[in-house]
Amino acid sequence: MTFDFAIDQKLTNLPFSQFELRDYQKELTEAIFKEWAADNRRVLAQLPTGSGKTVCFSVIARKFLEQGLGVLVIAHRKELILQAGKKIESVTGVPIGYIKAGMLSEPELDVQVASIQSLTRRKHYPDVGLVIIDEAHHAVSQSYTKVMEKYPEAYILGVTATPCRTDGQGFKWLFDSLVTGVSPRRLIDDGFLSPFKLYASKKAINTKGVKTTSGGDYSQDQLEQLAMQMISDVVPSWQKHANGLKTIIFAVGVEHSQAITAEFMKAGIKAEHLDGKTSDAQREAALKRFESGETTVLSNCGLFSEGFDLPSIEAVQICRPTRSLIMHLQMLGRALRPAPGKNHAVIIDHTQNWSNHGLPDEEREWSLDPISLKYGRFILKCPACNHCFKALSHEQLKPVKHIMDKDGNITPMYQSTCPNCCHQFLWQQGEGVGGGGSPDIDVEAGELEEVGIQVNPEFVAYVDEIVENQQSTGKKKGWVFFRLIEHPRIQEFGLGDWRYVAKQLGYKPGWAWFKFQEVQEQSVKSQEIDF
């Protein structure tokens, strides 16, 4: 299969002016074509939530269609499937076929948008030159890898806002290269995403002791037990910081979400609950009421983190702790679309998510490489490279062999492939068991306060001077902190200033929050700091 990668016309030269690419979208699109031209057929592209990933891959789809090559788009949720189909049809002007249960099949059409669940059940796959995988952080699962194996000669494009995993799996053997897009901060500064205000408490749901699932996030049953104890805080916090604003609430489970909805209704605030089992008709009716303003608050669990695009959302209220950076950024991203009359989005966080994972405008380093986990419950350790990870779901379903000991006891053995070095090894149920236990039922209500993220130019100049001194003299990074706390106005350093310090020193966002807390809560003269 051949493809002319020469970009002989501007990618913004589209017949519909409303779909002209922004500069950062054009940069990303051209970078993808350059990777393909370098014979990196499988490209993973990253672009922040709300920045127009669908428009980008629709333009790329058009370039393939112009050369007579078909296009297959794969997604895992109905909302994403319909969204992709609508956008591609608008950009390309060609009709779209769908591969999804309950939808008319039109296999003769050049563009097919497929549900991964329906596609894998088909005996025959569409003949295409380009395969696009939406929300490609899911692509490590067996259903996606089997589809990719069906297209050894096609060009493959994965798109996601968050190329990372909580299970120790990565993308290094799945994609040939990673192309990263514009930073969220630039999108906010340029007006393509909304500025935001964060309201959070120093006291939140204590997740210490909560077990994690095989997928890497907290156990829903235990988490819901904890979250139910903070329901009384939700409505008063909303009334103080987001009163009257169109709000999406992220709850732990169905019972939790329904209980939150009941609290709002009790307070005379029009609220509705939705979850994955809500019928399509009920969901669409509720969304229309929400969009029109008839309903002010929508509480949900597991529904609006992906594929939900409503720019008029003014606030999100986070009542669900998560270990997943993906989930965290997707929840916050629901409120960051700009809209007429929206000066800023409001984020109310009753969890420690924001201090654990950072704010939506943080600069992050993305990589195809997997991140090794801490060895513990559900964790496997590769005997070849010591990489720690969680087995994929299909690797846990069926043992590959059984071993009998001298006493006649039979042990089923499972097989996994290390995502870091590709070494295959056997393991048995019970390996990596440990940790977990009962959660600390210690939920402390706390007054939510605005977390200032602005940066003081005077403090920036002071930080730059100290960091330059540290780097030029070879001093350790800890020296910078001790110099900073000598500043006569150190108590005035806001979180934004500490975030700047963390960035300059290469520390994670959580470091800034903890140092900010330390300085605010203790006398700097008597502090004992561990680095």
C-alpha positions in Angstrom: 0.0 0.0 0.0 1.4 3.4 -1.0 0.4 6.8 0.1 1.6 10.3 -1.0 2.7 11.9 2.2 3.8 15.2 0.5 1.6 17.9 2.0 1.2 19.9 -1.2 -1.6 22.0 0.0 -2.4 23.6 3.3 -4.4 21.2 5.6 -6.5 24.2 6.6 -7.8 24.5 3.0 -11.2 22.9 3.6 -14.5 23.6 1.9 -16.2 24.3 5.2 -14.6 27.3 7.0 -15.9 26.2 10.4 -13.5 23.2 10.2 -10.4 25.1 9.5 -7.6 23.8 11.6 -6.2 25.9 14.4 -2.4 26.3 14.3 -1.7 23.7 17.0 -4.0 21.2 15.3 -2.2 21.8 12.0 1.2 21.2 13.8 -0.1 17.9 15.3 -1.5 16.7 12.0 1.7 17.5 10.1 3.8 15.8 12.8 1.7 12.6 12.3 2.2 12.6 8.6 6.0 13.0 9.1 6.0 10.0 11.4 4.2 7.9 8.7 6.7 9.2 6.1 9.5 7.9 8.3 7.8 4.5 8.1 6.4 4.6 11.6 3.1 3.1 10.6 1.6 3.0 14.1 1.4 6.5 15.6 -0.1 7.5 18.9 -1.1 11.2 19.0 -1.8 13.1 22.2 -3.9 16.3 22.4 -5.6 17.6 25.6 -9.3 17.1 26.3 -11.4 19.7 24.5 -8.8 20.7 22.0 -10.3 19.0 18.9 -8.8 15.5 18.5 -11.9 14.5 16.4 -11.4 17.4 13.9 -7.7 16.5 13.5 -8.3 12.8 12.7 -11.3 13.8 10.4 -8.9 16.0 8.3 -6.4 13.1 8.2 -9.2 10.7 7.1 -10.1 13.1 4.3 -6.5 13.0 3.0 -6.7 9.2 2.8 -10.1 9.3 1.1 -8.7 11.7 -1.5 -6.3 9.0 -2.5 -8.9 6.3 -2.7 -8.1 4.6 0.6 -10.9 3.6 3.0 -11.0 4.6 6.7 -12.0 2.7 9.8 -12.6 4.5 13.1 -12.9 2.4 16.3 -14.4 3.5 19.6 -15.8 1.8 22.7 -18.8 3.9 23.5 -21.9 5.0 21.6 -21.3 8.7 22.3 -17.8 8.5 20.8 -19.0 6.5 17.8 -21.8 9.0 16.9 -19.5 12.0 17.6 -16.8 10.7 15.3 -19.2 9.8 12.5 -20.9 13.2 12.6 -17.6 15.1 12.5 -16.0 13.0 9.8 -19.1 13.4 7.6 -19.0 17.2 8.1 -15.3 17.5 7.3 -15.2 15.0 4.4 -18.6 15.4 2.9 -18.9 11.6 2.5 -21.6 9.3 4.0 -20.6 7.2 7.0 -21.2 3.5 7.6 -21.6 2.2 11.1 -20.6 -1.2 12.6 -22.6 -1.3 15.8 -25.5 -3.4 17.1 -28.8 -1.7 16.4 -27.5 0.5 13.6 -27.9 0.0 9.8 -24.9 -1.7 8.2 -23.6 -0.1 5.0 -20.3 -2.0 4.3 -20.0 -0.5 0.8 -19.2 3.0 2.2 -15.6 4.2 2.3 -15.7 5.3 6.0 -16.8 2.9 8.7 -17.1 3.9 12.3 -17.2 0.8 14.5 -17.9 -0.2 18.0 -14.9 -2.3 19.1 -17.4 -4.8 20.6 -19.3 -5.2 17.4 -16.2 -5.2 15.1 -14.5 -8.1 16.9 -17.5 -10.2 16.3 -17.4 -9.8 12.6 -15.9 -12.4 10.3 -14.9 -9.9 7.7 -13.2 -6.6 8.4 -13.5 -3.4 6.2 -10.8 -3.0 3.5 -9.1 0.3 4.6 -5.8 2.1 4.4 -6.2 4.0 7.7 -7.3 2.7 11.1 -8.1 5.4 13.8 -8.5 4.3 17.4 -10.3 6.9 19.5 -9.5 7.0 23.3 -6.4 4.9 22.4 -5.3 4.4 26.0 -7.7 1.5 25.9 -5.8 -0.1 23.0 -3.7 -2.5 25.0 -6.7 -4.7 25.6 -6.9 -7.9 23.5 -9.9 -6.8 21.5 -7.9 -3.9 20.0 -4.7 -5.7 19.5 -6.5 -8.4 17.5 -8.0 -5.8 15.2 -4.6 -4.1 14.7 -3.1 -7.5 13.7 -5.7 -7.7 11.0 -4.2 -4.6 9.3 -0.4 -5.2 9.0 -0.2 -2.9 5.9 -2.5 -0.1 7.0 -1.5 3.1 8.7 -2.8 3.2 12.3 -3.5 6.3 14.3 -4.3 6.2 18.0 -5.6 9.4 19.6 -5.9 10.2 23.3 -5.6 13.0 25.7 -3.8 10.8 28.2 -1.4 8.2 26.9 -0.8 6.5 30.2 -2.1 3.5 32.2 -2.5 2.7 35.9 -1.8 -1.0 35.5 1.9 -0.9 34.5 1.0 -1.6 30.9 2.4 0.8 28.3 2.4 1.4 24.5 6.0 0.7 23.5 5.2 -2.5 21.6 1.8 -1.3 20.3 2.8 2.0 18.6 6.0 3.0 16.8 6.0 6.6 17.9 4.3 9.2 20.0 3.4 12.7 18.9 2.4 15.1 21.6 0.4 18.3 21.0 -0.1 21.7 22.6 -0.1 22.2 26.4 -3.4 22.9 28.2 -1.9 26.1 29.6 -1.4 27.4 26.1 -4.9 26.5 25.2 -6.2 28.4 28.2 -4.0 31.4 27.4 -5.2 31.4 23.8 -8.9 31.1 24.7 -9.4 27.6 23.4 -10.0 26.2 26.9 -11.7 28.0 29.8 -9.7 29.4 32.8 -10.7 27.7 36.1 -11.0 28.2 39.8 -10.4 25.3 42.1 -12.1 24.9 45.5 -10.7 22.2 47.7 -10.3 21.2 51.3 -7.2 20.1 53.2 -9.4 17.4 54.7 -11.0 14.9 52.2 -11.9 11.2 51.8 -9.0 9.2 53.3 -8.3 6.4 50.9 -5.6 4.8 53.0 -6.2 1.0 53.1 -8.7 1.0 50.3 -8.0 -2.0 48.0 -7.3 -1.6 44.3 -8.9 -3.6 41.5 -7.0 -5.5 38.9 -7.4 -2.5 36.7 -5.4 -0.3 39.1 -8.1 2.0 40.5 -9.8 1.9 43.9 -12.3 -0.8 44.8 -15.7 0.7 44.2 -17.5 -1.1 47.0 -15.0 0.2 49.7 -14.8 3.6 48.1 -18.5 4.1 48.0 -18.7 3.2 51.7 -16.3 6.0 52.5 -17.8 8.5 50.0 -21.3 8.1 51.4 -20.1 9.7 54.7 -19.4 13.0 53.0 -22.7 13.5 51.2 -23.8 16.2 53.7 -20.9 18.4 52.5 -21.8 18.3 48.8 -24.8 20.6 48.6 -23.5 23.3 51.0 -20.2 23.4 49.1 -22.0 23.8 45.8 -24.3 26.5 47.2 -21.2 28.5 48.3 -19.0 28.1 45.3 -21.2 27.1 42.3 -24.7 28.2 43.2 -26.9 28.3 40.1 -24.1 27.0 37.8 -24.7 24.2 35.3 -22.9 21.4 37.1 -21.8 17.8 36.5 -21.1 15.7 39.6 -18.9 12.6 39.5 -19.9 10.0 42.1 -18.4 6.7 43.1 -21.4 4.4 42.3 -25.1 4.4 41.6 -26.2 4.5 45.2 -23.8 7.3 45.9 -24.9 9.3 42.9 -28.6 8.8 43.8 -28.0 9.9 47.3 -26.3 13.1 46.2 -29.2 13.8 43.8 -31.7 13.3 46.6 -29.7 15.9 48.8 -29.9 18.5 46.0 -33.6 17.9 45.5 -34.2 18.1 49.2 -32.6 21.6 49.1 -34.9 22.7 46.3 -32.3 22.4 43.5 -33.3 20.6 40.3 -31.0 17.6 40.0 -31.0 14.3 38.1 -29.1 11.1 38.3 -27.7 9.1 35.3 -25.7 5.9 35.1 -24.7 3.3 32.6 -28.0 1.5 32.9 -30.1 4.5 32.2 -31.9 3.9 28.9 -30.9 6.0 25.9 -34.3 7.7 25.8 -34.1 8.7 29.5 -30.5 9.9 29.1 -31.3 12.0 26.0 -34.3 13.6 27.8 -32.3 14.3 30.9 -29.5 15.9 28.8 -32.0 18.1 27.0 -33.3 19.3 30.3 -29.8 20.0 31.5 -28.8 21.8 28.4 -31.9 24.0 28.4 -31.4 24.9 32.1 -34.5 23.1 33.4 -32.1 20.8 35.3 -29.2 22.5 37.0 -27.2 19.5 38.4 -26.5 16.2 36.8 -25.0 13.5 39.0 -23.5 10.5 37.4 -21.2 7.5 37.8 -19.1 6.0 35.0 -20.9 7.9 32.3 -19.6 11.4 31.5 -15.8 10.9 31.8 -15.5 10.1 28.0 -17.4 11.2 24.9 -19.5 13.9 26.6 -19.1 17.3 25.0 -21.2 20.2 26.3 -19.4 23.5 26.4 -22.1 25.2 28.5 -21.1 23.1 31.6 -19.9 25.7 34.1 -18.8 23.5 37.0 -17.8 20.0 38.0 -18.0 18.6 41.5 -15.6 15.7 42.2 -16.8 13.3 44.8 -15.0 10.3 43.4 -11.4 9.6 44.5 -9.3 7.9 41.7 -5.8 6.6 41.3 -6.1 7.2 37.5 -4.7 10.3 36.0 -6.8 9.5 32.9 -10.0 9.6 34.9 -8.9 12.7 36.8 -8.2 14.8 33.7 -11.3 13.6 31.9 -13.5 14.6 34.8 -12.0 18.0 35.1 -12.1 18.4 31.3 -15.9 18.4 31.2 -16.0 22.0 32.4 -13.1 23.4 30.5 -14.8 24.0 27.1 -15.2 27.7 26.5 -18.7 29.1 26.0 -20.3 32.5 25.7 -20.7 34.1 29.1 -18.4 31.6 30.9 -15.6 33.7 32.4 -14.1 30.6 34.2 -15.0 27.1 35.1 -15.5 26.1 38.7 -13.9 22.9 40.0 -15.0 21.7 43.5 -12.9 18.8 44.7 -13.9 16.8 47.8 -11.0 14.4 47.2 -7.3 14.4 47.1 -7.3 13.9 43.3 -6.1 17.3 42.5 -3.1 17.2 44.9 -2.2 13.7 43.8 -2.5 14.2 40.1 -2.1 17.9 39.6 -4.3 20.5 38.0 -5.5 20.4 34.4 -3.1 23.0 33.2 0.0 21.1 34.4 2.7 20.3 31.8 3.1 16.6 31.7 5.7 14.3 30.1 4.1 11.5 28.1 5.8 8.4 26.9 5.1 5.1 25.2 7.1 3.3 27.9 5.2 1.5 30.8 5.6 2.8 34.4 6.6 0.1 36.8 4.2 -0.3 39.8 4.9 -0.9 43.4 4.9 -4.6 44.0 1.9 -5.7 46.0 -1.7 -6.8 45.6 -2.5 -8.1 42.1 0.9 -7.1 40.9 3.2 -9.4 38.8 7.0 -8.9 38.7 8.8 -9.9 35.4 11.6 -12.3 36.2 13.6 -11.0 33.3 13.6 -7.2 33.9 11.8 -6.8 37.3 9.1 -4.6 35.8 6.0 -4.7 37.9 2.5 -4.6 36.3 -1.0 -6.0 36.4 -2.0 -8.9 34.1 -4.4 -8.0 31.3 -7.9 -9.2 31.7 -7.7 -11.9 29.0 -4.5 -13.2 30.6 -6.4 -13.8 33.8 -9.3 -15.7 32.3 -7.9 -19.1 31.4 -4.9 -21.0 32.7 -2.4 -22.2 30.0 -1.4 -25.3 31.9 -1.9 -27.2 35.2 0.9 -28.4 37.5 0.6 -31.3 39.9 2.8 -31.5 43.0 4.0 -34.7 44.7 0.9 -34.7 46.9 -1.5 -34.6 44.0 -2.5 -31.0 44.4 -3.2 -29.3 41.1 -2.2 -25.6 40.5 -3.5 -23.7 37.5 -0.8 -21.6 35.8 -1.4 -18.5 33.8 0.8 -16.7 31.3 1.5 -13.0 30.9 3.8 -11.0 28.6 5.8 -8.3 30.2 4.9 -4.9 28.7 8.4 -3.7 29.2 10.6 -6.4 27.7 8.1 -8.8 26.1 9.3 -11.7 28.2 6.6 -14.4 28.7 6.3 -16.1 32.0 4.0 -18.3 34.0 2.3 -17.3 37.3 -0.3 -18.6 39.6 -3.2 -17.1 41.4 -2.1 -15.6 44.7 1.1 -14.1 43.4 1.4 -10.4 44.3 -1.3 -10.8 47.0 -0.7 -8.4 49.9 -1.5 -4.9 51.0 -5.1 -3.8 50.8 -7.0 -4.6 54.0 -9.8 -2.6 55.5 -10.0 1.0 54.6 -9.6 3.7 57.3 -13.2 4.9 57.9 -11.9 8.3 58.6 -13.7 10.9 56.7 -13.3 14.5 57.9 -15.4 17.2 56.6 -13.5 20.4 55.9 -14.4 23.9 54.7 -13.5 24.3 51.0 -11.3 27.2 50.1 -10.3 28.6 46.8 -6.8 27.3 45.8 -5.0 30.2 44.2 -2.9 29.2 41.2 -1.7 32.6 40.1 2.0 33.3 40.0 3.6 36.4 41.6 6.2 37.8 39.1 8.3 39.1 42.0 8.5 35.6 43.5 9.2 34.1 40.1 12.3 36.4 39.7 13.4 35.3 43.2 13.0 31.6 42.4 14.8 31.9 39.1 17.7 33.6 40.8 18.0 30.8 43.4 17.5 27.9 40.9 20.2 29.4 38.6 22.6 29.6 41.6 21.8 26.0 42.5 22.4 24.7 39.0 25.6 26.7 38.4 27.2 25.6 41.7 26.0 22.0 41.6 24.1 22.2 44.9 21.3 19.7 45.6 17.7 20.6 44.9 16.9 20.6 48.6 19.1 23.7 49.0 16.6 25.7 47.0 13.8 25.0 49.5 15.9 26.1 52.4 16.8 29.3 50.6 13.2 30.0 49.7 11.9 29.7 53.3 14.4 32.5 54.2 12.3 34.9 52.1 10.6 37.4 54.5 7.3 36.9 52.6 7.4 33.1 52.3 3.9 32.9 53.9 2.6 34.8 50.9 3.8 32.2 48.4 0.6 30.8 46.9 0.1 27.4 45.3 0.8 28.9 41.9 4.2 30.0 43.1 5.0 26.6 44.6 3.9 25.0 41.3 6.4 27.2 39.5 9.2 26.1 41.9 8.2 22.4 41.4 8.4 22.9 37.6 11.8 24.5 37.8 13.2 21.7 39.9 11.5 18.9 37.9 9.3 17.8 40.8 5.8 16.4 40.5 2.8 18.6 41.1 2.0 17.0 44.4 5.3 18.3 45.8 4.0 21.9 45.4 0.9 21.2 47.3 2.6 19.5 50.2 5.2 22.3 50.5 2.5 24.9 50.3 0.7 23.2 53.1 3.9 22.9 55.2 4.7 26.5 55.0 1.1 27.6 55.7 0.6 25.3 58.7 4.0 25.4 60.5 6.5 28.0 61.6 9.3 27.9 59.1 11.9 28.2 61.8 10.9 25.0 63.5 10.1 22.9 60.3 11.9 19.6 59.7 11.9 18.9 56.0 12.7 15.6 54.5 13.9 15.4 50.8 
